[in-house]
């Protein structure tokens, strides 16, 4: 009978634990969105390690501007995708059909949606809220 547990202190401890879980969830959301999605050393499309020093040139020798960090294969596919949208493309790559073009278009929309999310006021509020705090 002497060991009576106070329900108030038990409830307060539970609330503190819930707040700590929420805080850790926020750090995970930030890490996944900012760190993993925007890793500078991997291809944005396929995820393999890349060498950022590679420059892409067209057949005319002009440097090609690609708005994403791609490996060599994804860069070549992206350039072919752009060429196909303009009515060209590599005819030897017969597998790059309408569904392939649709896949690229959807991937580009997906990346745009992620960028928009990171610019949203709610996400910016989360970043500001967690600045200066440690994840542990």
Residue pairs with C-beta under 8 A, 6 or more apart in sequence:
23 133
24 135
26 126
26 129
26 130
27 130
27 135
29 126
30 126
30 127
30 130
31 135
33 114
33 117
33 118
33 123
34 118
34 127
37 114
40 52
40 69
41 49
41 50
41 52
42 48
42 49
42 50
42 69
43 49
43 50
43 69
43 70
43 71
43 74
44 68
44 69
44 70
44 74
44 111
45 68
45 70
45 71
45 74
45 77
45 78
45 107
46 71
46 73
46 74
48 71
50 69
50 70
50 71
52 69
54 72
54 75
55 63
56 63
56 64
56 66
56 75
56 79
57 63
57 64
58 64
58 79
64 79
66 75
66 78
66 79
68 74
68 78
68 111
70 78
77 96
77 104
78 104
80 89
80 90
80 93
80 96
81 96
81 100
81 101
81 104
83 89
83 90
84 96
84 101
85 101
89 96
90 96
117 123
